[in-house]
């Protein structure tokens, strides 16, 4: 992918790149999510609410620590590859190893202090394994960033699927044949990630750092440093509620929130994968006009795709929740929480589009500022609302924070790159989708209605796949032509 080729493409051709070759990488991210998701119903039943709740807390801790150990180098390596080439990008891998090693030393030496402060118990077992897992995960994320920039699809798939499928398989084996505790589950995750890291390092071959590289590395760190508070703030937005729920309501409530979050966050996780997959193409574009067209049309396309995805997910959520968790989790009482988290996907999509514009311009500091403010609001709302309205307080905090983040990032990014607003028609359709999501909460949970919900979910999924097919290439199937007209009118072609 060259800059000249990307900039001379028409908006339709760029969109076909986003939803063509780039979509394969998104699907690989989704496959990783799916590997973990498929085992969730098994793990919830094997571990029970207490041990699964503690395992979910450890996963949350890993996400928090990776935000620090990763140092934003997964994006920095893509930017470096686009601007300075292969060798400079391989040096970023080496830098990632150094930073992860320093982080590991600090986290391990201070572990007894922060583990006790967070009410996680003694620093051993699952908590210690979480730190080991984090150090490996941080470097692997940078490796995946380089493999994506190289467009090495096979190697990307191998590393990506190893870190999920292999890790989940090892966790399942340990839980089944050793002990059914959170310790064994997290140990399996760490062992799988360590094996993945070894394979990833062999594939990318990190380059030696020399004294003359210090100037370039300072530039990389200047770009990446604001991404640390941004990543920490993103963690607060997406996952810290589990810690607050655990502290106020106990491990069992944290387990119920984890189940609702796993279902409701599916679309948000996919949007994160979209950003990871699209950034190399966006970094390679030098013409501001081409970037503006690409971001505008892709934002409208994401809103259009999210309509059937969100409606289908929330309408079918009672069926999914019963599959995800046994009766001891009281899954029927989690529908409202899934709906509120899922609806947050719309403002998150708008905010992520604007954030891509900031990243492409190298303006990581405003992105960090916006995320930090939104995360602060979310944390305060969690602390105030969870003791009063329990899990609903956490989901409401998530929704409000993402709406606030979208409003602020528009203000910061608009002077850099003016993006037209979505059409009124598309905004109305998003509003109707949100109304349907909450209206579905009133539908009874009897067997006939559960079957109807499942059918609606399947239909929405098929509609979204048809829309993706339209975005990739002109439809040859007559049945897709009406869908093609509908999609293109909203995307802006």
HUCOR-V279699 format. One record per pair of residues at least 6 apart in sequence whose ideal C-beta (glycine too) atoms are under 8 Angstrom apart, sorted by the first residue. I is the first residue (numbers start at 1). J is the second residue. Records with the same first field share a line. If there is no record, write none. Layout:
BEGIN
I->J  J
END
This chain:
BEGIN
1->151  280  281  284
2->284
3->82  284  285  286
6->14  17  281  284  285  290
7->285  286  287  290
9->17  290
11->293  294  297  492  493
12->493
14->281  290  293  294  297
15->294  297  298  301  471  491
16->471  472  473
17->281
18->278  281  294  298  301  471
19->301  468  471  472
20->472  473
21->151
22->277  278  281
23->277  468  472
24->153
25->148  153  156  273  276  277
26->270  273  274  277
28->153  156  157  160  161
29->160  269  270  272  273  276  277
30->270  273
31->160  161  164
32->160  161  163  164  165
33->164  266  269  270  273
35->161  164  165  168
36->164  168
37->262  266
39->168  171  172
40->259  262  324
41->323  324  325
42->172
43->52  55  171  172  175  185
44->52  255  259  324  325  326  329
45->326
46->175  176  180
47->55  175  180  181  182  185
48->180  328
49->251  252  255  256  328  329
50->251  252  255
51->180  181  182  185
52->182  255  258
53->246  250  251  252  253  254  255  258
54->126  182  251
55->126  182  185  186
56->242  254  255  258
57->120  242  243  246  251  254
58->126  127  129  130  182  186
59->189
60->239  240  242  243
61->118  120  127  130  134
62->130  133  134  137  189
63->235  238  239
64->232  235  239  240
65->103  107  130  131  134
66->134  137  138  141  231
67->228  231  232  234  235
68->103  228  231  232
69->99  100  103  104  107  134  135  137  138
70->96  100  137  138  141  142  231
71->96  99  138  221  224  225  227  228
72->223  224  225  226  227  228  230  231  364
73->92  95  96  99  141  142  145  220  224
74->141  142  144  145  276
75->145  224  227  279  359
76->92  220  223  224  227
77->89  92  93  96  142  145  146  149
78->145  146  148  149  279  280  283
79->223  283  359  362
80->88  89  92  220
81->88  89  146  149  150  280
82->149  280  283  284
83->283
84->216
86->150
87->207
88->216
89->146  149
90->146  204  205  206  207
91->206  207  208  209  213  216  217
92->142  146  220
93->139  142  143  146  201  204  206  207
94->206  207  208  209
95->209  217  220
96->138  139  142  143
97->139  206
98->209
99->138
100->135  136  138  139
101->135
103->134  135  138
104->131  132  134  135
107->131  134
108->128  131
111->123  127  128  131
112->122  123
115->121  122  123  127
116->122  123
118->243
119->246  247
120->127
121->127
125->182  183  186
126->181  182  183  185  186  187
129->183  186  187  189  190
130->186  190
132->190  194
133->186  189  190  193
136->190  193  194  196  197
137->163  193
139->197  200  201
140->159  163  193  196  197  200
143->159  197  200  201  203  204
144->156  159  160  200  276
145->276
146->204
147->155  156  159  200  203  204
148->156  276  277  280
149->280
151->280
152->203
155->203
158->199  203
159->196  199  200  203
162->192  195  196  199
163->192  193  196
166->192  195  196
167->188  189  191  192  193  196
168->188  189  192
169->188  192
170->188  189  191  192
171->184  185  186  187  188  189  192
172->188
173->188
174->184  185  187  188
175->181  184  185  188
178->184
209->217
223->362  364
224->364
225->364
226->364  365  367  368
227->364  367  368
228->368
229->368  371  372
230->364  367  368  371  372
232->375
233->368  371  372  374  375  376
234->371  375
235->375
236->375  376  378  379
237->371  374  375  378  398  401  402  405
238->265  268  398
239->261
240->375  378  379  382
241->257  261  378  382  386  394  395  397  398
242->254  257  258  261
244->379  382  383  386  394
245->253  254  257  386  390  391  394
246->253  254
248->386  387
249->386  390  391
253->390  391
255->329
256->325  329  330  333  334  391
257->337  391  394
259->321  324  325  329  331  334
260->321  334  337  338  341  391  395
261->337  341
262->324
263->313  317  320  321  324  334  338  342
264->313  317  337  338  339  340  341  342  344  395
265->341
266->313  342
267->306  309  310  313  342  345
268->341  344  345  348
271->302  345  348  349  352
272->352
274->302  352
275->352  355  356
278->298  356
279->356  359  360
281->294
282->291  294  295  356  359  360
283->360
285->291  294  360
288->417
291->357  360  417
292->417  418  419
295->353  356  357  417  419
296->419  420  492
297->491  492  493
298->353
299->349  350  353  419  422
300->422  423  426  490  491  492
301->471  487  491
302->349  353
303->346  349  350  422  426  430  490
304->426  467  487  490  491
305->464  467  468
306->345  346  349  430  433
307->429  430  433
308->460  461  463  464  467
309->345  460  461  464
310->342  343  345  346  433  434  437
311->433  436  437  456  460
312->456  457  458  459  460  461  464
313->320  338  342  457  460
314->335  338  339  342  343  437  440
315->436  437  440  443  453  456  457  460
316->453  454  456  457  458
317->334  335  338  339  342
318->331  332  335  445  450  453
319->450  453  454  457
320->457
321->331  332  334  335  338
322->331  332
324->331
325->331
332->445
334->391
335->441
336->392  395  441
337->391  392  394  395
339->437  438  440  441
340->392  395  396  398  399
341->395  398  399
342->437
343->399  434  437  438
344->398  399  402  403
346->430  434
347->399  402  403  405  406
348->402  405  406
350->406  410
351->370  402  405  406  409
353->419
354->406  409  410  412  413  419
355->367  370  409  413
357->413  416  417  419
358->364  366  367  409  412  413  416
359->367
361->416  417
363->412  413  416
366->409  412  413
367->409  412
369->412
370->405  408  409  412
371->405
373->404  405  408
374->401  402  404  405  408
375->401
377->397  400  401  404
378->397  398  400  401
379->397
381->393  396  397  400  401
382->393  394  397
384->393
385->392  393  394  396  397
386->393  394
387->393
389->396
413->419
423->490  492
425->489  490
426->490
429->490
440->453
443->449  453
463->483
466->480  483
467->483  487
469->475  480
470->480  483  484  487  488
471->487  491
474->484
475->481  483  484
END
